[in-house]
Amino acid sequence: MPVAWAFVQKTSALLWLLLLGTSLSPTWGQAKIPLETVKLWADTFGGDLYNTLTKYSGSLLLQKKYKDVESSLKIEEVDGLELVRKFSEDMENMLRRKVEAVQNLVEAAEEADLNHEFNESLVFDYYNSVLINERDEKGNFVELGAEFLLESNAHFSNLPVNTSISSVQLPTNVYNKDPDILNGVYMSEALNAVFVENFQRDPTLTWQYFGSATGFFRIYPGIKWTPDENGVITFDCRNRGWYIQAATSPKDIVILVDVSGSMKGLRMTIAKHTITTILDTLGENDFVNIIAYNDYVHYIEPCFKGILVQADRDNREHFKLLVEELMVKGVGVVDQALREAFQILKQFQEAKQGSLCNQAVMLISDGAVEDYEPVFEKYNWPDCKVRVFTYLIGREVSFADRMKWIACNNKGYYTQISTLADTQENVMEYLHVLSRPMVINHDHDIIWTEAYMDSKLRLPHSLCLSFQRSHGILLGVVGSDVALRELMKLAPRYKLGVHGYAFLNTNNGYILSHPDLRPLYREGKKLKPKPNYNSVDLSEVEWEDQAESLRTAMINRETGTLSMDVKVPMDKGKRVLFLTNDYFFTDISDTPFSLGVVLSRGHGEYILLGNTSVEEGLHDLLHPDLALASDWIYCITDIDPDHRKLSQLEAVIRFLTREDADLECDEELVREVLFDAVVTAPMEAYWTALALNISEEAEQVVDMAFLGTRAGLLRSSLFVGSEKVSDRKFLTPEDEASVFTLDSFPLWYRQASEHPAGSFVFNLRWAEGP
């Protein structure tokens, strides 16, 4: 039966039983209690407990009601491969709409730039996100800070937004009236109409934006930007991972750093900061290594000798720690280091390893003094397939000509970094150089970036981004967020069974969404994202996949199935289930993502379909003791503003009564709920009669009875006043373990489902507070 039972017992009663059990051990001088007596006590206690629970639960009545409708039930077998293909197709369609929205922005931005003539003396007021609604001491709006209407919007994390227009944010170190800024902002005003049109066409869209190469960030819907505690705006769109990944193709990079004696002091400090800044521009689709050189060449990580490693977060952070330990001595001999770098890049290119795209050498030094031209003649000329970027460290210009020569003769870029403050801006220049071939070819590839944590600490967003460019110059990046939570709603829980789930991972093997992905940790009273929350590998959550068959197949974007015996921890690791899971997986077309669906044997292979009339079901839904899983999507209520105030139960009733013709609902799930409501309806009268017949003087042995069904329906009944409930948190929205959520069935449901029908499962809960 698709129903599970559990009870909230009074804590004092459970505690008394535990104490009674410990007193049975004989002490010195006591007569030993016969085993038959203990067995008699146990049988009597077990019988009394079973009778009590049978009485208060009404389980026999419920079994009878299901037995009565057995002849009208229909059982359908679930085709796992067909199911995962259907989910994948739905997700592909949803993501395609996001791509179309971004492409609309690209076209509008390029056309606006084509029609715009640069005006050095342009005067133009715009909505500056930091200054909007700000007034001076006389009560007048400050410059660039006109009145800007903001309203809280649930679709945008309840933030105050303006869905009619975008606003513009600039970092503190960018002058908000610089001619380049004013011309760029003025030109990008054309995006406002497209932002609004996109959102009207696809109300599931969240944030849309344009990050300019000059430093301004246009975001829709418009918001107010709050400086940090020091009054500084540090956010610079050009430094964000999504901008950098979209501004260049994947790349292989070897960083060469001079650690000769002349690099001591401030020069070495600047060099280390330069390396760290370069590492921050890399992502999981890039490959990197770092070589230090003086009299001889040495890899700063000996384990990575002669290879390139993926520039994921763990490797980047490891490199940063090693860079801080670099010491200076000896004389710098750059030709050996260049030869080593070219050999690595050539080896990876020929073996078709690494990024299989751009290749570059980053040379960081205070000057090049020996004969390096033969190295370029042998390894890089005349095609210059590897670009060489040179960073001259320090204020001296004696070797500037040589460093320029190296960069210019190898299709790279030369820059001098004399202070720590220069580093960020100068390092970013290489991105513009690497973007030029794509700009000239007018490539408009969609870049799907790694997931990131939003301001509400939900995991939950992946970014869909594209380039916007013109005249061979990168103008910026446009993009839109994709809420992973919205994507996973397309794989509804009720289709997967009590232990089933769906998950997403990338072509790098990283998890985008998985029930066992826990991206946050608690520090005091605050929740914070884990440092590697968006680079958790599939093998870390599906750890029974010891041969990594599942991981390999999904990375290779295959379609297929496999089975595994798994151990599933429950109740914060206090209990474990031994299950056999069937995995079904396929790719999501036109994306780097793969989708997996898990069906647990004994629970996910079949769906029970009942048959009941709308009139009968409606009557039984309108009971005060009934609730539906608030996270489940029986009806779509988060798109139309008129529907957002509705609970799922209210929406279902409106749909069934045809009160709202615009409501879209999952008809299969609604049918299941109707059937469950009819079959379980007699429980309300049973529990009510039982409560009325309980003597006030009699000791209360049960606080509450409740039931849940596979369709997310919950009925409950109190046998005591609400103020006397032992665990007042139980079955409330705050008690996520015991209610139906988007990710899982309740703990008590999952435990009960693994035991024979007619048995009772006990779960000790400690009441919190007084």
N, C-alpha and C positions, 0 to 999 in steps of 0.2 A: 504494500500500500504506500502511496506517495505521501505519507503523513508521519511526522515524528512527534514524540511526546517528551516532556520534561517538566520538572516541578521545582518551585522555589521553596525549600524547607526552612523552617525556623532554625537559625544558627544554634540556638541554645539546645534544641532537641538533638541535633547532630553531634554537638559537643558532648552531650550526656551519654550518647551511645558509644562514643569513642572512649570515654572514661570508664564506662561499664566494662568494655572489652579488656582494658588493661588490668582490671582488678581480678581477672580469672587466674592469674599466675599464682601458684601456692607460695606462701612465705614460710619461714622457719616456725615449726610448731603447729601449722595448719594441716588439716586432713586434705589429702589430694582429692579433687573433684573428679568423679568417674567420667570417662569419656562419653558414655551413653547419656549422661545428664547434660553435658555441654552440647551434644548433638541434638538432644530434645529441645534445649533452649534455642539453638540455632534454627531448627525447623519451625518452632513456634513463632519466633521472631520473623523469619522469612515469610511464613504464611500470613501473619498479621499485616506485615508491610505490603505484601502483594495484594491482599484484599483491600487495604486502605487505598492504595494507589489505583487499583482497578475501579474502585468506587468513585474517587474524586476525579479521575481522568475521564471517565465515561468511554474508555477505549472499546469495551464490548459493544456499546451502542454504535460507535463510529464504524467498527468492523462490519456490523450488521448492515449499516446504510450502504457501504461500498458493495457488500454482497448482494444487496437488493438490486443494484443497477449494473451488476456484472454483465448481464446479457446485452446491454446497450453500449458497452465499452468497445472501443476500437484500439488496437495496438499496432503501431507502425514502427518498423525497424529503421534506425538512423543510419544513413550512408555517410560515414565520416568524410570520405574524399569529396563527395558531392557537397557536403556541408561547408568544408573549408574553401572549396571553389566558389560557392555562393557568397560567403563572407568576403573573400578576396575581391570578387567582382564588385560588391557593394562599396568596399573601401576604395577600389580603383576609381569608381565613378565619383565618389566624394572628393578624392584627391585631385581628380581631373578638373573639377570645378575650381579648386584653389589655384591650380596651374593656369587656368584660363584667366582668372582674376589678375594674376601676376603679369601674364602676357599683355593684358589690357593696359596695365600700368607702364610696361616697357614701351609699348607703341605710343602711348600718350606722352611719355617723357621725351622720347626721341623726336617726336613731331614738334613738341613745344620748344626743344632746344634748336631744332632746325629753323624754326620761325622767329627765334629770338636773336636780336642784335645786341651785342655787349655795349653797355653804356657806362662809361667810367664815372659819370656824375649822376647816376640814377638815384632818385630820392623815392623811397617806398616804405610804407609802414606795413608791418605784418604782425601776426599774433605770436609773440615770443612766449613759449611755454612757461618760462620762469617769471615773466613780468606780467602776464595777464591778470586782471582784476587787482593789481597792486596800485595803491594811491600814495601820493606824496603828502608832506605835512599840511598842505593846503586842502587836501581832500580830492585833488584832481588825479586822474589816471596818469601813471608815469608813461614816459615814451615807450612805445611798442607794448604797452600794457593796457589796452582798451578793455572794455567790459566783454567778458567771454562766458556765456551761459554754460553751466556744468550741472549735470543731473546724475545721480547714482544709477548704475545700470548693471543688473544681475548678469547679463551676458558678458560683461567685461569685468568680472570679479568684484562686482559692486563698487567699482571705482567711479568717481564723478567724471563724466565724459560729455563731449558734445558730438553727437552723431551727424551733425550737419556740415562740419568743417574740420579740417586738420589744424594742428598747431606745429610750431617750429622750435626745436631745442638746439642750443649751441653750448659746447663746453666753455668753461670760464676763460681758457686761453685763446679763444677765437673771437675776434672783434665782430660784434653783431651788425656793424654798418660798413664792414669792408666791402669794396665794390664787387669782389668776386662773390661774397655772400649775398649781397643785395640782388645781384643779377641772377644768381642761382635760385634764390627764394622766389623772386618774381617769376622766373621761367617755370618753376615747379608748381605755381598756383594752379596750373592747368590740371594737376592731378586731383584736385578737390572733387570735381564732378565725377571723375572715374572712381574714386574711393566710394562715394555715395552710391553710384550705380552698381558697383560690385557688391556692396553690402545688401542692396535691395534685391539683387538677382540671387544672391546666396546668403541668407540670413545666418548661416552657421559660420560665416567668416568671423574671425576675431580681428586682431591688429593688422593693419596694412601700413606700409611705410616706405620712405625713400631716404636712403643714406647717401649724402653727397660726398664726393671726393674732396670738396673744400671744407667739410667739417660740420655742415648743418644736417639736422635729422628731422624730416617731416613725418609726423605720425597721425594716423587716423584710427579711431576718433580722436579729436583734440582733447588734450589733458593739460593739467597744470603740473609743472615739474618742480620738485622741491629740492633745494640745495642740501648738501650735507651739513653736519653740525658746525663746520667752519665757514659755511656760506659759499662753498665751492661746488661747481658742477664738473665732476670728473668724467662723466659718461661722454665718450667720443665714439660715435658709430663706426669710425674707421678702424678702431682698435678691437671691435667685437669679432668673435669667431665667425659669425654668419657673414659679415662683410668681407673678411679676409678670404674665407673659403669660396665666396662667390666671385671675388675679384681676380682670382687666379685659378688655373687648372691644378690638378695634383702635381706634385713636384718631388724630385729627389735632390737633396741638398747636402753638401759636405761643407762644414764650417772649419776653416783653418784659422787658428789663433796663434799669434806670435807670443812666445813666453821667454824671449831672450832678455838679457839684463837691462836693455834700454827701455823695457816696458814696465819698469818698477813704479811703485807709487800710484799717483792718480791715473796714469795711463792704463795700468792693469785694471783698476777699478772701473774705468769707462769701458774697457774691452769686455769685462765680465758682464757689465750691464747691457752691452750691445748684443752679446750672445743670448742672454736671457730674453731680450726683446725679440730677437729673431725667432727663438723657440716659441714665443707666444703667438707668432704669426702662423704657426704650423698646426695642422689638424690630423685626424686619424687617417686621412687619405694620402698623407705625405710621408716621406721616408727621409731619415737624417742620420748623420754621424758627426762627431766632433774630433778633430785631430789638433793636438798642440805640437808646436815645433820650436826648436832652438838649434843646437848642434845636431840633434837627431829628431826623428819623428816618433811620436807616441800617441796612441789612442787614449783619450781620457777615461774610457771604459774598456779595459783589455778584453773583456768578454765579447765586445762588439768589433774586434779587429777584423778588418777586411770586408765588412758588410755594412748594409744600411738597415736601420730598424724603423718600425712603424712609429710615427710621431704622435702616439697616443698620450694621454695625460700622464700615465705612469712613467713612460720613458722620458718625457720632457722634464718632469719633476726630478727624475733621477739624474739627468744631465745637469740640471741647474745646481744640484748639490755638489756634483763633481767639479763644476766650473768654479765654484767658490773656493775649492781647495787648491787651485792652480798656483804654482810658485814660479818666479822668474829667475833665470840664470843663463849663462852662456851667450852664444852668438846666434842670431836668426838666419837659418839657411832655408829659404822658401822653396827652391826648386824641388827638393826631395818631397816636401809636403804637397806641392802641386801635382807631382807625378803620382803620389799615392792616391790623391783625390780622383784624378782622371781614371786611374786603373779601376777603382771601385765602381765609378759610374759606368765605365765601359762594360765591366763584367756584368753588372746588373741589367744593363740595356740589352746585351747579347743573350742573357739567360731569360729575358722577358720577366724580370722580377722588378720589385719596387712599384713606382707609380705608373710606369710606362708612358710618361708624358714629359713635362719640363725637367731639365737637369741644370743645376747651378752649383758654383763654388763661391762661398763667401770668405773673402780674405780679410782678416782683421789684423792690422799691424801698424807700427809707427814708421814703416818704410821698407822698401825692397832694395837690396843692395847688390845682389849677385846676378848672374846670367840666367834669366828665367825664360828667355825667348825660345830656346830649343824645345822646352817642354810643350809650349803651345804649338810649335811646328809639328811635333810628333803626334800629339793627342787631340788637337782641337781645330787646327787650320786645314783646309780653307773653309769648311762648312760651319765652324763655330757652333756645334750642336750643344755644347755646354756653355752657358753664360757665366761670366766671372764678374762678381760684384766686389769692389774694394772699399774698405773703410779705413781711412787714415786717422789714427788715434793721436790726439795732441794738437798743440797750436803750431808746431813746426811745419814749414812748408817745403823743406829741402827735398823731400822725396815725393812731393805732390805730383810732379810731372810723370814719374815712373808709375805711380799708382793709377793715375789717369790713363796712361798708355795701356796698362794691363786690362782695365775695364773696357776702354773704347775699342780695343782690338779683339775683344771677345764678347761683343754684343751685350755688355753689362752696363754698370752704372758706378760712378765714383762719387764718394762723399767724404767729407772730413768731419769728424766728431771731436770737438775740443772740450765739451762740458757734458755732464750727465743730462742736463736739460735738453741737449741737442739730439739725444739718442733716438727717442721715439719717432720724431718727424723724419729723421734721416733714414732710419731703417725701413720705414713704410714706403720709401721711394721705389724699392725693388719690386713691390707689388704692381706698380704702374707699368714698369718695364715688362714684367712677365705677362701682363694683361694685353699688351699691344697686338700680338698676333691674333688674338681672339677678337679684339676690337676691329682690326682691319678686315678680318674675315666675316664680321657681323654675326658671329656665333651667338645664339641665344639659348644656351643650355640651361635647363632648370637644375639648380643645385639644392639637394636636400641635406641640410646640415644636421649635426648631432642634436639630441634633445637637450633642453635646458630648463631650469627651474624658474617659474614665474614669480611675481612679487608676493603671491599668496602661498608660496612654498608647496606648490603642487607640481608633480612631474608631469610633466605633462604636456610639454609643448615640443614639437619639432618645427623646424623652420623651412619654409619653401622659398627659395630666393633665385633671383636672376640678375643678369647684368643690365645696365642701361648705359649706352656709350654712343659717341658720335665723333666724326672727324678724326678717328684714330686715337682719341683721348678718352680714358675712362671717366665718365661723369659721376657714376655712383652705382648703387645697388638698390633695387626695389624688391619688396618681399611681403610675405604674409605669414602669420603664425597658423599652425595646424594644431588644435588641441587634441592630444592623444586620447584623452577621456572621451571626446566626442567620437573619435575613430573607433574605439573599443565598444561603443554602444551598438555598433553594427554587428557584433558577435554576442547576442543576448544570452544571459545566464540560463534561462529556462530551456534553451535548446541543448545545453551541454551537460545537464545532470548535476547531481549534488557535488561530485568531486571534480567535474570537468572544468576546463578553463581555456581561454584563448590567449595567445601571446604574440608579440611582434619582435623581430630582431633585424639588424642591418646586415649589409653585405660584409661588414667587418666582424660579425659575430656578436655585436653588442646588443643588449636588451633595450628595446624601446618601451615595452609594456609587458609586465608579467606579475602575477599575484604575489610571487616571492621577492619581487624587487622592492626593497625598503630603502628609499633614497635619503631618509632623514634620520638624524640622531638627536637626542635630547641633551642640551647643555643647560643645567639648571631648570628653569621653567620655559626655556625657549627651544624651539625646534630649528635645527640648522641642516642644510644639505651636506651630505658626505662629499668629501673632495672628489671622489671618482664616481659620483652617482650616475653619470651618463656614459660611463665606460665599463659597465659590468658585463662580463662575458656570459653567453648562454650556458657555458659549461659550469658556471658558478651557481646557477639556480636549478639546472637540470643535471645535478651532479651524478646521478646514476648512469648517465651516458658516458661510461668510462672509455669506450672506444671512440667517442665523439662522432658516432655515426650520424646522429641527429644534427649536430652542429655543422658537420661537413656538408650534409645534404642541403641544409637551409642556406648556408653561405653560397653554395653553388646554384641556388635558386631552383632546386629540383622540386618536383611534385611527387609525393609518395606517402608511405605509411611505414611505421615500425612499432614494436611493442616493447615495453620495459616493465620489470618488477621494480616498484619504487617504495620508499619509506617516506611518509608524509608527516612531518611534525605538526602538532596541533596544540592549541591552548598555551602558546608561548613556550613550546617545547616540553610541556609536562606529559603529553601523550603522543603516541605515534600510530599511524595507520599503515598497514601493509597492503598495497594495492597493485593491481596490474593495469597499466595504462596503455591505451592505444593512441599513438601520435599520428596526426594527419597534417600535412604541410604542403604549401605551395607558395609561389612568389606573387607579389602584387605588381602587375604589369606597369611599366614606365616609371618605376620607383626602384630604389636600392633595397627595398624591404621585403621580408618574407613573413608569412603568417602561419602560425601553428595552432592546431586545435587538439585538445586532450579529452578523450572520453574514457572514463573509468569503467572497467568491466563489472557488470552487475548493476550499473546505474545509468550509463549513458547510451546503451545500445537501443533502447526502445522509448517511445513516447506514448503515453496513455491519453487517448482522446475520448471525452465524454460527449453526451448529446443532451442538451437541455434548451428550453425555450428562453428567449430574451426576457419575456414577461416574468417567468418564474425566477430566473437568475437575478433580474433587477430587484425583485422583492427581497431576495435573500442577501443582496449586497448592501442594502440599506439598514444595516444593523449597527448599533453603536460599538459592539465588541469586535468589529471587523476592521482590518487595515490591510493595505497593499504595500509591497516593498517600495519605499519612496524613491530609491535609486534606480529602479527598473523602469524601462520605457514601455509602458502600456500604450500611452499616447504621447505624441510630440507636443510638449508645452513650452519649450524654451526658445521658440522662434518667433511666433506671433506674440506681441506684447500683451494682447488681451487674454492670452492663455497662461502667461507666466504666473499668475496669481492662483491658478488651479492646482490642487493636489492631484496625484495620479488617480485616486479613487473618484474625485469629482469629475475629472476629465473622462474617465471610462463611463460614468453615468450619463454625462452629456452626450457622449458618442452613441450610447445605446438608445437613448431617448430621441436621438436625432435633433437635439436642441441646438447643436452647433455643427453646421454642415462643413465647416472649414477644418475641423479636427481630423488629424491623421492618426490612426491607431493600428497596433499590431493585432489583426483580427484573430490570428491563431492563439495568441496569448490571452486575449480577451475571452475567447471561447473556453479556454482552460479555466480561467478564473470564474466564469459563470458556473461551470460544472462543479468546481470545488465549493463555491458558495452554496449551491443547492444541497450537495451531499453533507456538508458540515453544518448546515443551518440548525438541525435539531439539537446540536450541542448547546446552543444558547439557552433553550428552555430547560434542558437537563441540568446545566450548571446553576441556573437561577433557582430551580426547585430545590436543588441540593443545598444551596446557600441559605434559603429560607427555612429549611428544616434543621439547620444546625443550632443547637442550644447555645445561648449566650454564655452559660456557665461552663459549657464543655470546653476542654482545651483545644485550641486551634492547632491542627497538625499540618495543615497545608495553607499557604498564603494564596496561591494562584494556580490555575490550570490554563494551559494554552496549547495550541496546535499550529503547525505550519504546513503548507503544501508546496509542491514543486513549482506551482505557478506564482509563488510569492505571497499567497494569502495568509494572513495571521488572525486567529481568533484567540481571545483571552477572557478570563473571568476571575475576579477577585472574590475570595471567601472571607476576607477581612477588610476593614476600612483602609483606604489608601495610605493613611497616616501610620498604619500598623504593619505595612509591608516590610519584611526583613531587609530586602535589598531594593531600595527605591530606584536605583539606577537601572535595574534589569529591564530589558526590552524597550529602553528609551533610545533615541537617536544617538546619544553619547556612548551607549554601550554597543559599539560596533561589532564585537564578537558574537553578540546574541541576537542580531537582527539581520535581515536580508540586505546585503550591500551589492554594489555594482560588481565587486570582485569575488564574492563568496556567499555560500549559504551560511546560516547561523551555526555556531559551534555545536549546540545541542542537536541540531538537525543532522549534521555530518556524523556525530558520534552515534546517534541512534540508528542511522541508516546502515551501519556496519554490523548490527546485531539482529538475531532472528526476530521475526514478527511475534508480537505478544510479550516480549521481554521488556524490562525497564532498565534504563541506563542512569546511573547516578553521577552527578558532577558537583563536587563541593565548591560552593562559592562563599567567599567571606564578604560580609556586608561592610561597606566603607563608611566611616564616620560614626557618630553616636547612634 
